[in-house]
Amino acid sequence: MKVSPIQFFRQVKQEVKKVTWPTKKEVSQASIMVIVIVTIAATFFFFTDVVLAWAVKLILGLGV
């Protein structure tokens, strides 16, 4: 079923009206949550990397 370009844009306009956009407060809260979780994950993986590197050096006899 083909739709004319004019009818297509009318349908798009109707669908966009149905969208509920987040408030500034919701956006800022979500952004802060993302930053906190990324920071926690980065810290975890950093320390995991340090510990594993130390363990590998110890096992292979490269550690001092």
Protein Blocks (a to p, Z undefined) as FASTA:
>chain_A
ZZdfklmmmmmmmmmmmpccddfklmmmmmmmmmmmmmmmmmmmmmmmmmmmmmmmmmno
paZZ
